[in-house]
Amino acid sequence: MSREAYDNVFNLLEKHHSWFSESIPLIASENIPSPAVREAFISDFGNRYAEGWPGERVYAGCTYIDEVELITIDLAKRLFNAEFVDVRPISGVCANLSVYSAFTNPNDKMIALPIPSGGHISHGKSDFSGTAGLVHGLRIDYFAFDREEMNIDVDKSKQRITKMIEENDKPDMAMFGGSLFLFPHPMNELKDFLLGHDIFICYDSAHVSGLIAGKQFQDPLREGAQTMTLSTHKTLPGPQGGMILSFNKYADDIKKSVFPGNTSNHHLHSVAAKAIVFAEMLEFGKDYAVQIVKNAKALAGSLNEKGLVVLGEKNGFTASHQVAVDTSKYGDGGYFEKELEKANLIVNRQLLPGDKKAGRDYVHPGGIRLGSSEVTRLGMKESEMVEIADFISRIIIDKENADTVKTDIIEFRKQFTKVHYAFETLIDAYKYIKIR
């Protein structure tokens, strides 16, 4: 029985790789790492311990681990023009928890975006099992959001915060960034107001860190952010992991909050893989980020021309890797997530502004979210986005049989088998590598 399960797991892994090699991956929070990143990730570093900061470890055997981590820190500083970097958080959520621990106390108030307007669950209330509320005990209030602009409303947010201050309930932290993130947030416009009221500013760039590294979005550390948290596996095409960027004056507080506050051993194989992707991004990141945004705009425009409702039309639909589509005219996002998957179109359902008032929920939201990062990494450009939009509309609008569309997608994907924007691309992007 144990051998049967053992063999079955490997069989399923190979099936997954094969499936994705024939699919169009449009999950905005995912990407495909280069073969080099994958090689670093399966190294023996993943079997070792190195609690603490390089040179101050709790464990012996860290001679080369320390050197790699210091290289990773240096590359990240160069990539993001940051004074201080902590590469140890094992996820974006853990990076956020470390910042909450360093700069707030339980029962403090944080202002962020509500989830239907793009806020991430790690910024959420305890009532919704959000990390900030449930784990760290923060009370959460919200920025005002403009649905037409698909962005934070600066004036109304100032009014809300002013009222909180008048009621002796001032926010202690402002969290920018989110999971539905079409346009740069107006942090620059709000920073003087927030800092003038001693409200600490954090920017969660989990989704857009690759665009920031490629100088194609905004520059949070120059626009008012005192810390910036991120994931390393979305627009930044690295291993799954997290990171915190900040200034030297906050370094000690962040270091202690990460270890021993929020991590023990910090996934050393992931740190090595982060170094590889940072080097790739320093070399190829600008071209990659430029094409990501071009592709997202082309995909959004093509879907709009097909008759689908694409959010953010007033401002050109998107300035990031993301496209938000309101499918409610044809069916809910949960239904279409499943229908598109049958055709090898991998997307995710998405709560949209107004969904809660309309009685929709996360299982059956008003739309879907698409991301251009991974298909761009595979070498696709604007013309391919037009074809992808056609595949999507055939499922959503034309109600075409998923198997028919799937056959066309499998043929389409044969043109795109390698990772681009990397130093070495000898093996196929989704090739299963057997080392047993």
N, C-alpha and C positions, 0 to 999 in steps of 0.2 A: 504493500500500500504506500509506504513512504517513497519507494523508488518511482512508483507511478506518479505521485504528486510532484516529485523532483523533476521528472521528465516533462510533465505537463506544464510546469512553470516556464521552462525554457522554450517549449513549443509555443506557448502564448506570447512570450517575448518576441520570438521571431515573427509570429503572425502580426503583432503590433507594428513592427518595423516595416513589414511588407505592405500593410494597410496604409501607413503614412506615406510610403513611397509612391502610392497611387492616389493620394488625396490632395486636396487643396487646404492647407492649414491656415485658418483665419482667426485663431484665438489670439486676442490682442495681448494677453499676458504670457504668451509662449514664444519660443524661438528655437532655432536649430543651431547648436554649437558646432564649431569647426571640428574636424578630426583631431586637431592639436589639443583643443580644450577637452575633448573626450579622453585623449591619452593621459593628460595630466590628472583627470578626474579618477581614473582607475588605478592610479599609482599607489604605492605602499603608504603614502602619507595618510590615506584613509583609515589605516589601522593603528595610528599612533596618537599619543596625547601630548598636548603642549599648552596646558592651562597657563594663562598670564600673558604678559607682553614679551616680545622678543628680547632675549637677554635676561629676562626675569622669570623664567619658567619654573613651574612646580615639578616638572619631569625632566629627567636626563634623556639623551638621545635626540636632542633638538638642533644639533649643529646645522644641518642643511635646511631643516624646517624654518629656523630663524632667518636664514639668509633669503629663502624664498619669500617669507612674509614681508621682510623689509623691502625686497624688490617690488612686491605687490603694492605696498603702501606708496612707494616712490612713483610707480607708474600711475596710480590713482590720483596722486597729487598733481602730476603733470596733466593728466587727462581732464581733470575738472578744475584745475587752478585753485586747489584747496590748500590751506595751511596745515590742517590736521585731518587725518583719515584713520578710521578704525575699520579694518576689513574682516573683523571677527564675527559680527552678527551672522547667524545661520539662515536668516530670512529677512524680508522686509518688515514683517510683523515684529520680529525680535528687535530689529533696529528701532522701530517706533517705540516698543516697550522700553528699550534702553533710554531713549530720549525722554519719555514720560517719567522714568525713574530718576533721571539726572536733574530734571528741571521743573518737576511738579510734585505735589504730594497728593495722596488720596483725598477726595472731596474738593480738590481744586476744580476750576471750570476751564474747559477747552472749547473753543469755537472752531467748527469745521463745516464741511458740506454734508447735508443729509444724503443717505445712500441713493435714493432715486434721482438725486441731482448730481451724482458722481462720487460721493464720498465713499471711502473704503471701509470695510467692516472693522478694520483695526482702529478706525477713528470713531467707532460707534458707541452708542449708549448701552448701558447694562441691560436695559429692557429688551434690546435686540441682540443680546449676547455679544456686543461689540467689545473688542479687546480693550480699548481705552476705559470703558466703563466697567466691564465685568472683571477684568484682571487687575487694573491699576486703580479702580475706584474713582475715576474722573467723572464729573458731571459735564454733559455735552449740550451745547447750544449750537445754533446754526448761523452761518452767513446767509444773507439774503441772496437769492438766485434768480437770474433773469432767464426765462426759458427761451425767449427769442434770441438772445445773445449766446445762450448756452454757456453762461459764465457767471461769476460772482458779481452782484450788483454793489458797486463801491459805495454809493451814497446811502442806500438803504441799510447796508451792513454797518456803516458808521453810526447811523441812527439807532440801530438795534443795540450796538455795543455801548453807545452813550447812555441809553436807557438802563442797561445792566449796571453801568457805573453809578448812575444816579440812585439805583436801588441797592447800592452797596454789594453788588454781586459781579464784580469785574472779572472777566476772563483772565486766567493766568497764562494761557497759551493760545496761539492761533495756529491752526494746521491747514496749510494749503496743499494742493495736490489731490489726487483721487484715482478712482478706477474707471470712471467714464470721463475722459480728459481730452476734449477736442481742441481747446485753445489755451494759450498761456494765461495763467491766473494773474489778476491785477495786484500782485503783491507790492510792486513798486509804488502804486498809487495809494496803498494802504499802510505802507511801512512807517511813515512819520507819525501817523495817527496811532498805530498800534504801539510802537516803541515809546511814543510820548506818554502813553498810559501804562508803561512798564509791562506790556504784554509780550511774552517771548514768542518768537516766530520760528516755526519749523516748516519745511517744505518737503512733502513726500513725493519724490520723483520716481517712484517704483516703475511707473509705466513709461516715463519719458526720459529716463536717464541716458539712453543711447542717443536720443535727439539732442539733449543738452551737451553730451560729450562731443557730438558732431557739429555743435554751434548752430543748430537749426530750430531751437525752441525759445527758451529764455535762459537767463543766467542767474539762478536763485541766490547764490552767495553774493552777487553784486547788486541784487535787487532788494535786499533786506532780510533774507533768511539768516538766522543765527546758527541753525543746523539744517542739514539736508539728509534725509534718509532715502535709501533706494534698494531696489532689487537688482540682481545682476543677471537676470535671465529673461528680460522682456525685450524692449528695444535694444538693450544691451545684451548681446547674444552669448552670454556666458553660462556658467553652471548655476544651478539654483542656489541662491544665497542672498545675503544682505550686506549693507555697508552704511557707515555714517560719515558724512563730511562736515567739517566745521572750521573753527578758528582756534588758534593755540590757547587762547584764554579759557576755552571750554574743555580742553583736552583731558584734564585730570578727572573732571566730573563724568565725562563720557566713558573714559577707560574703566573707572570703577563700576559704573552702571552696567557695562557690557560684561566684565569679569571682575568680581564674582557675581554681580547682580543678576545677569540674565543668561549667561552661558557658562558651561564648564569647559569641556573640550569643544573647539570651534570648527570641526570638519576641515581638517588640514588639506585634504585632497581638493576641496572646494576653493580654498585660498590659492593653491597652486594654479588651478584652472582659471581663477579670476585674473591672475597675473597674465596668463596667455591672452585672454580676451581684451584686457586693457592694452596690451601691446598691439593686438590687431586693430583696436579702435584708434589708437594713436596713428597708425599707418593708414587705415582705410575708412575710419569712422565718418569723416565729413562726406565722402562720396556716398557711403551707405545711408546716412541720415537724410541727405538730400533726396535720394531715390525713394526712401520710405515715405516721405511726405508727398512727393510727386505721385506715387502710387496710390496713397490714400485719397488724395484729391481726385485722381482719375477714376478710382472705384466709386467714390461718392457721386461724382458727376454722372457717371454712366448709369448707376442705379436710379438716380433722379430722372434721367432721361427715359428710363424704362417705365416710369410711373410710380416707383416706390417713394415713400415719404422719408427723406433723409434729413435728420436734424441739423441745425446750424447753418441753414441755407443763407441766411442774412450775411454771414461772414465767410462764405465760401465752403461751407460744410465742415471743414476740418483744417487744422494747422499741425496736426500730430499724425500718429500712425493709425488712429482710430476713426471708424465710421459708425454712426448710430442710426439705425433704421427702425422706423415705427411701422410695424407690420399689422397693427390692430385692424386695419381695413380688411385684411385677408384672414387673420387668425392671430392667436397670441404667440409670443416669442418662444414659449416652451414647446409648442407644437412644431413650429418651424425649425427649431434646433434639432429635433428628432428627424424631421423630413429631410432636411439638408444633409444630416449625417448619413442617411441611407444612400445619398448620392455621392458620398465621399467629400462633401463640403463641411469642414469642421469649424463651427461657429459656436458662440454661446448666447443664450437668452439674456435679456438685459432689462432691468427696471428702468423706466424713463421718467422724467419729470411729469407729474400729474397722475402717474399710475396708481398711487395709493388712494387718491381722491376718487379715482375711477373704479375702485374696488379690486384692482389687480394686485397680484403678489409676485414673489420671486419665482414661484413655480410656473405661474402663468402671467408673465409680464407683458408689456406693450410692444416689446421689440427685441431686436438682436444687436449685438455689438460685433463688429468686424475689425481685424487688425491687419496691417500690410507688412509687418516686420519680417515674418518668416518667409512669405512668398518673395519678398525683395531679396532676402538672403539666398534664395534659390536662383536668383538671376532674372526674375520677372520684372517687366517694366510696364509703362502705361498701356501699351496695346494689349498686354495680357490681362490687365485690369478690366478692360472692356469685355474680354471673353469671360472672365469670372463673373462680372455683373450679369452677363447673359445666362450663365449657368444658374445663378441665384434666382433670376426673374422667371426662368423656366419652371422652377420648383414653386415659388411663392405666388406668382401671378398666373402663369399658364397651367399650374397644377399638373405638370407633365410627370409621367411615371419616373420615379427616382432611378430605377435600374437603367433606363435609357440615357438619362443624364450622366449617370455613373460611368457608363461605357465610354462616353465622350470625354469625361474627365480623366479616366485612366489613360486614354490616348494622348490627351493634352499634356499630362504630367511626364510623358516619356522625354519631352524636350528639356526637362529641368531636373537634373539628378545630382548636381554638385553644389556644394556650399561656395558662395562667392564672398568677396571682401575678407579674405583670409590669406595667410602666407602659403599654406599647403592645402591642396584639395584633391588628393590622390584617390581617396575612396568616396563612394557615393554617400550623399547626406544621411540617408536612413539605413545604410548597410548594417546588418547585424554582425558584430564582430565576436566570433567564438574563440575563447581562450582556454577552454577546458582541455 
